[in-house]
Amino acid sequence: MIRQDIPTMMNQLNALAEVFDKKPLGEKAAMVWFDTLNDFSTEKVLSVLIGWPKMHTKFPAPAEVRKVLNDITSTQIERESLARRREDPFISWPKNERTEQIIAGIRKMLKKPKRSPIEDWRHILATGPKGSIGYEFAVEALAKLDPPPEKVERVPGEDDEREAA
């Protein structure tokens, strides 16, 4: 808020004073209110004052209005921060050449299409050293997930068709 907004704020406060059967506020009260709320925009202050009777049954104290404005501002900052983090999850990392390289590598990995489980086990089988635990697990997993053609379950009636031909 700026000093030129004091009359606008006071009009709203005096309207609230009427609603809550309080005496109108004077110049000294105006300065206290201004000093308490000058960190916030006029629009935010007025929106809280306008909405005050909807949620409260007594005239506000400057500290109460300030608390509401702080809560609104905190919520807004958190939402904006969350939105920025969703757009760029690496936004909070320190910016230097090394972290930029790491982030570029992570982004490159994230863009690669994922292998299916069978493709992954086949890759381990092709690249892993024989006798390693990974190689052994790959053999077991592929035996279960990707059996050789002779071990594929037959379709009922399939044998009859081969014999008939």
C-alpha positions in Angstrom: 0.0 0.0 0.0 1.0 3.6 -0.5 0.0 6.6 1.5 -2.5 7.7 -1.2 -4.5 4.5 -0.5 -5.1 5.5 3.1 -8.5 7.2 2.4 -9.7 4.1 0.4 -8.7 1.8 3.3 -10.3 4.1 5.8 -13.6 4.2 3.9 -13.7 0.4 4.0 -12.7 0.3 7.7 -15.3 2.9 8.6 -17.9 0.9 6.7 -16.9 -2.1 8.9 -17.1 0.1 12.0 -20.7 0.9 11.1 -21.5 -2.8 10.5 -20.0 -3.8 13.9 -21.4 -0.8 15.8 -18.0 0.9 16.4 -17.2 4.6 16.3 -15.5 5.8 13.1 -11.7 5.7 13.0 -9.6 8.9 13.2 -6.3 10.0 11.6 -4.1 8.3 14.3 -5.9 5.0 13.8 -5.5 5.4 10.1 -1.7 5.7 10.5 -1.6 2.6 12.8 -3.6 0.6 10.2 -1.4 1.9 7.4 1.8 1.1 9.3 0.6 -2.4 10.0 -0.6 -3.2 6.5 1.7 -1.2 4.2 3.6 -4.4 3.2 0.6 -5.7 1.2 -1.0 -4.5 -1.9 -4.1 -2.3 -1.6 -6.2 -4.8 -3.6 -5.3 -7.6 -1.1 -6.0 -5.4 2.0 -9.3 -4.2 0.6 -10.4 -7.8 -0.4 -9.8 -9.0 3.1 -11.6 -6.0 4.6 -14.5 -6.4 2.2 -14.8 -10.2 3.0 -14.3 -9.7 6.8 -18.1 -9.6 7.7 -18.6 -12.9 5.9 -16.3 -14.8 8.2 -16.2 -12.8 11.5 -18.6 -11.3 14.0 -16.5 -8.6 15.4 -14.5 -5.6 14.1 -11.0 -6.6 13.1 -7.8 -5.5 14.8 -4.9 -4.6 12.5 -2.9 -7.7 13.6 -5.9 -10.0 12.7 -6.0 -8.5 9.2 -2.2 -8.8 8.9 -2.4 -12.5 9.9 -5.0 -13.2 7.3 -3.0 -11.4 4.6 0.2 -13.3 5.7 -1.7 -16.6 5.3 -3.0 -15.7 1.9 0.5 -14.5 0.7 2.2 -17.7 2.1 -0.4 -19.9 0.3 0.1 -18.0 -2.9 3.9 -18.3 -2.7 3.7 -22.1 -2.0 1.4 -22.6 -5.0 3.7 -20.7 -7.3 6.7 -22.6 -6.0 4.9 -25.9 -6.5 4.0 -24.9 -10.0 7.6 -23.9 -10.8 8.9 -27.2 -9.4 6.4 -29.2 -11.5 7.6 -27.3 -14.6 11.3 -27.8 -13.7 12.0 -30.3 -10.9 15.6 -29.3 -10.8 14.9 -25.6 -10.1 16.2 -25.7 -6.6 19.6 -27.2 -7.6 22.6 -24.8 -7.4 23.4 -23.5 -10.9 26.9 -24.3 -12.0 28.5 -26.2 -14.9 28.6 -29.6 -13.1 25.0 -29.6 -12.0 23.9 -28.5 -15.4 25.7 -31.5 -16.9 24.1 -33.8 -14.3 20.6 -32.4 -15.0 21.2 -32.7 -18.7 22.1 -36.4 -18.2 19.1 -37.0 -16.1 16.8 -35.4 -18.6 18.3 -37.4 -21.4 17.7 -40.7 -19.4 14.1 -39.6 -18.7 13.4 -39.1 -22.4 14.6 -42.6 -23.3 11.7 -45.1 -23.7 11.6 -47.6 -20.9 12.3 -51.3 -21.7 9.7 -53.9 -20.9 10.6 -56.4 -18.2 11.4 -59.0 -20.8 13.6 -56.6 -22.8 15.4 -55.6 -19.6 16.1 -59.2 -18.6 17.3 -59.9 -22.1 19.7 -56.9 -21.9 21.1 -58.2 -18.6 21.5 -61.7 -20.1 23.3 -60.2 -23.1 25.6 -57.8 -21.2 26.0 -59.4 -17.8 28.9 -61.7 -17.0 28.0 -65.4 -16.9 27.8 -66.8 -13.4 26.9 -63.4 -11.9 23.8 -63.1 -9.7 22.2 -60.8 -12.3 22.8 -63.3 -15.1 21.3 -66.1 -13.0 18.2 -64.0 -12.2 17.8 -63.1 -15.8 17.9 -66.8 -16.8 15.2 -67.6 -14.2 13.1 -64.6 -15.1 13.2 -65.3 -18.8 12.3 -68.9 -18.2 9.1 -67.7 -16.5 8.3 -64.6 -18.6 9.5 -65.6 -22.0 9.4 -69.4 -22.4 10.9 -70.9 -25.6 8.3 -71.8 -28.3 8.2 -75.5 -27.4 7.1 -74.7 -23.9 4.3 -72.3 -24.9 0.9 -73.5 -23.7 -1.0 -75.1 -26.5 -4.4 -73.9 -27.6 -7.2 -76.5 -27.3 -7.7 -78.2 -30.6 -4.4 -77.1 -32.0 -3.0 -80.6 -32.1 -6.0 -81.9 -33.9 -5.5 -79.4 -36.7 -1.8 -80.5 -37.2 -2.8 -84.2 -37.4 -5.6 -83.4 -39.9 -3.3 -81.6 -42.2 
